[in-house]
Protein backbone atom coordinates (compact mmCIF):
# COMPACT_ATOMS: atom_id res chain seq x y z
CA UNK A 1 0.00 0.00 0.00
CA UNK A 2 1.38 3.41 -0.95
CA UNK A 3 1.39 6.41 1.36
CA UNK A 4 -1.25 8.10 -0.81
CA UNK A 5 -3.46 5.04 -0.66
CA UNK A 6 -3.07 4.86 3.12
CA UNK A 7 -3.99 8.55 3.43
CA UNK A 8 -7.06 7.99 1.23
CA UNK A 9 -8.18 5.15 3.51
CA UNK A 10 -7.57 7.28 6.61
CA UNK A 11 -9.52 10.17 5.07
CA UNK A 12 -12.29 7.73 4.13
CA UNK A 13 -12.59 6.61 7.76
CA UNK A 14 -12.66 10.24 8.89
CA UNK A 15 -15.42 11.18 6.43
CA UNK A 16 -17.33 7.97 7.16
CA UNK A 17 -17.41 8.88 10.86
CA UNK A 18 -18.24 12.51 10.09
CA UNK A 19 -21.03 11.47 7.71
CA UNK A 20 -22.65 9.23 10.31
CA UNK A 21 -22.24 11.98 12.91
CA UNK A 22 -24.39 14.25 10.74
CA UNK A 23 -27.25 11.79 11.21
CA UNK A 24 -26.60 11.00 14.87
CA UNK A 25 -26.16 14.67 15.84
CA UNK A 26 -28.36 16.41 13.28
CA UNK A 27 -29.58 19.11 15.65
CA UNK A 28 -26.04 19.91 16.82
CA UNK A 29 -24.85 20.30 13.24
CA UNK A 30 -27.98 22.28 12.27
CA UNK A 31 -27.05 24.84 14.93
CA UNK A 32 -23.87 25.76 13.02
CA UNK A 33 -25.54 26.22 9.63
CA UNK A 34 -25.39 29.98 8.89
CA UNK A 35 -28.70 31.75 9.64
CA UNK A 36 -29.56 32.83 6.07
CA UNK A 37 -29.79 29.20 4.91
CA UNK A 38 -33.20 27.52 5.18
CA UNK A 39 -33.87 23.81 5.75
CA UNK A 40 -31.00 23.39 8.19
CA UNK A 41 -31.76 19.77 9.13
CA UNK A 42 -32.02 18.77 5.48
CA UNK A 43 -28.73 20.52 4.69
CA UNK A 44 -27.06 18.60 7.53
CA UNK A 45 -28.47 15.30 6.30
CA UNK A 46 -27.49 16.04 2.70
CA UNK A 47 -23.94 16.95 3.71
CA UNK A 48 -23.78 13.81 5.86
CA UNK A 49 -24.80 11.73 2.85
CA UNK A 50 -22.21 13.52 0.73
CA UNK A 51 -19.49 12.70 3.25
CA UNK A 52 -20.48 9.02 3.14
CA UNK A 53 -20.25 9.08 -0.66
CA UNK A 54 -16.85 10.81 -0.46
CA UNK A 55 -15.66 8.06 1.89
CA UNK A 56 -16.52 5.45 -0.72
CA UNK A 57 -14.94 7.49 -3.52
CA UNK A 58 -11.69 7.78 -1.59
CA UNK A 59 -11.23 4.00 -1.39
CA UNK A 60 -12.12 3.20 -5.01
CA UNK A 61 -8.92 3.96 -6.95
CA UNK A 62 -10.62 4.83 -10.26
CA UNK A 63 -12.89 7.35 -8.44
CA UNK A 64 -10.18 9.02 -6.35
CA UNK A 65 -9.28 11.90 -8.63
CA UNK A 66 -12.86 13.04 -9.20
CA UNK A 67 -13.58 12.48 -5.51
CA UNK A 68 -10.59 14.67 -4.67
CA UNK A 69 -11.94 17.52 -6.76
CA UNK A 70 -15.47 17.15 -5.41
CA UNK A 71 -14.30 16.84 -1.82
CA UNK A 72 -12.05 19.90 -2.10
CA UNK A 73 -15.00 21.90 -3.45
CA UNK A 74 -17.21 20.57 -0.66
CA UNK A 75 -14.67 21.55 2.00
CA UNK A 76 -14.61 25.08 0.58
CA UNK A 77 -18.42 25.16 0.49
CA UNK A 78 -18.74 24.27 4.19
CA UNK A 79 -16.07 26.75 5.23
CA UNK A 80 -18.66 29.52 5.87
CA UNK A 81 -20.39 27.25 8.41
CA UNK A 82 -17.07 26.69 10.18
CA UNK A 83 -16.37 30.43 10.19
CA UNK A 84 -19.89 31.15 11.48
CA UNK A 85 -19.36 28.56 14.19
CA UNK A 86 -16.09 30.21 15.28
CA UNK A 87 -17.41 33.79 15.15
CA UNK A 88 -20.50 32.92 17.18
CA UNK A 89 -18.64 30.59 19.54
CA UNK A 90 -21.04 27.73 18.77
CA UNK A 91 -19.79 24.51 20.33
CA UNK A 92 -19.80 21.19 18.52
CA UNK A 93 -18.88 18.30 20.77
CA UNK A 94 -15.50 18.96 22.34
CA UNK A 95 -14.92 21.94 20.06
CA UNK A 96 -15.99 24.59 22.51
CA UNK A 97 -13.09 27.00 22.93
CA UNK A 98 -12.21 29.85 20.57
CA UNK A 99 -8.85 28.19 19.84
CA UNK A 100 -10.52 24.89 18.91
CA UNK A 101 -13.19 26.59 16.79
CA UNK A 102 -10.72 28.77 14.89
CA UNK A 103 -8.34 25.84 14.65
CA UNK A 104 -11.06 23.94 12.83
CA UNK A 105 -11.30 26.81 10.33
CA UNK A 106 -7.54 26.93 9.84
CA UNK A 107 -7.31 23.16 9.35
CA UNK A 108 -9.69 23.27 6.37
CA UNK A 109 -6.88 24.48 4.11
CA UNK A 110 -4.29 21.80 4.96
CA UNK A 111 -7.11 19.23 4.75
CA UNK A 112 -7.97 20.41 1.24
CA UNK A 113 -4.30 20.21 0.25
CA UNK A 114 -4.03 16.71 1.74
CA UNK A 115 -7.13 15.55 -0.15
CA UNK A 116 -5.81 16.97 -3.44
CA UNK A 117 -2.40 15.38 -2.88
CA UNK A 118 -3.69 11.97 -1.78
CA UNK A 119 -6.16 11.67 -4.66
CA UNK A 120 -3.71 13.08 -7.21
CA UNK A 121 -6.25 15.71 -8.17
CA UNK A 122 -4.93 18.84 -9.87
CA UNK A 123 -1.70 17.13 -10.76
CA UNK A 124 -0.29 17.02 -7.22
CA UNK A 125 2.27 14.25 -7.04
CA UNK A 126 2.43 13.52 -10.75
CA UNK A 127 5.74 12.26 -11.89
CA UNK A 128 7.26 14.30 -14.64
CA UNK A 129 8.71 12.25 -17.42
CA UNK A 130 11.50 13.64 -19.49
CA UNK A 131 10.80 13.72 -23.17
CA UNK A 132 13.43 12.13 -25.31
C-alpha positions in Angstrom: 0.0 0.0 0.0 1.4 3.4 -1.0 1.4 6.4 1.4 -1.2 8.1 -0.8 -3.5 5.0 -0.7 -3.1 4.9 3.1 -4.0 8.6 3.4 -7.1 8.0 1.2 -8.2 5.1 3.5 -7.6 7.3 6.6 -9.5 10.2 5.1 -12.3 7.7 4.1 -12.6 6.6 7.8 -12.7 10.2 8.9 -15.4 11.2 6.4 -17.3 8.0 7.2 -17.4 8.9 10.9 -18.2 12.5 10.1 -21.0 11.5 7.7 -22.7 9.2 10.3 -22.2 12.0 12.9 -24.4 14.3 10.7 -27.3 11.8 11.2 -26.6 11.0 14.9 -26.2 14.7 15.8 -28.4 16.4 13.3 -29.6 19.1 15.7 -26.0 19.9 16.8 -24.9 20.3 13.2 -28.0 22.3 12.3 -27.0 24.8 14.9 -23.9 25.8 13.0 -25.5 26.2 9.6 -25.4 30.0 8.9 -28.7 31.7 9.6 -29.6 32.8 6.1 -29.8 29.2 4.9 -33.2 27.5 5.2 -33.9 23.8 5.8 -31.0 23.4 8.2 -31.8 19.8 9.1 -32.0 18.8 5.5 -28.7 20.5 4.7 -27.1 18.6 7.5 -28.5 15.3 6.3 -27.5 16.0 2.7 -23.9 16.9 3.7 -23.8 13.8 5.9 -24.8 11.7 2.9 -22.2 13.5 0.7 -19.5 12.7 3.3 -20.5 9.0 3.1 -20.2 9.1 -0.7 -16.8 10.8 -0.5 -15.7 8.1 1.9 -16.5 5.4 -0.7 -14.9 7.5 -3.5 -11.7 7.8 -1.6 -11.2 4.0 -1.4 -12.1 3.2 -5.0 -8.9 4.0 -7.0 -10.6 4.8 -10.3 -12.9 7.4 -8.4 -10.2 9.0 -6.3 -9.3 11.9 -8.6 -12.9 13.0 -9.2 -13.6 12.5 -5.5 -10.6 14.7 -4.7 -11.9 17.5 -6.8 -15.5 17.2 -5.4 -14.3 16.8 -1.8 -12.1 19.9 -2.1 -15.0 21.9 -3.5 -17.2 20.6 -0.7 -14.7 21.6 2.0 -14.6 25.1 0.6 -18.4 25.2 0.5 -18.7 24.3 4.2 -16.1 26.8 5.2 -18.7 29.5 5.9 -20.4 27.3 8.4 -17.1 26.7 10.2 -16.4 30.4 10.2 -19.9 31.2 11.5 -19.4 28.6 14.2 -16.1 30.2 15.3 -17.4 33.8 15.2 -20.5 32.9 17.2 -18.6 30.6 19.5 -21.0 27.7 18.8 -19.8 24.5 20.3 -19.8 21.2 18.5 -18.9 18.3 20.8 -15.5 19.0 22.3 -14.9 21.9 20.1 -16.0 24.6 22.5 -13.1 27.0 22.9 -12.2 29.9 20.6 -8.9 28.2 19.8 -10.5 24.9 18.9 -13.2 26.6 16.8 -10.7 28.8 14.9 -8.3 25.8 14.7 -11.1 23.9 12.8 -11.3 26.8 10.3 -7.5 26.9 9.8 -7.3 23.2 9.4 -9.7 23.3 6.4 -6.9 24.5 4.1 -4.3 21.8 5.0 -7.1 19.2 4.8 -8.0 20.4 1.2 -4.3 20.2 0.3 -4.0 16.7 1.7 -7.1 15.6 -0.1 -5.8 17.0 -3.4 -2.4 15.4 -2.9 -3.7 12.0 -1.8 -6.2 11.7 -4.7 -3.7 13.1 -7.2 -6.3 15.7 -8.2 -4.9 18.8 -9.9 -1.7 17.1 -10.8 -0.3 17.0 -7.2 2.3 14.3 -7.0 2.4 13.5 -10.7 5.7 12.3 -11.9 7.3 14.3 -14.6 8.7 12.3 -17.4 11.5 13.6 -19.5 10.8 13.7 -23.2 13.4 12.1 -25.3 
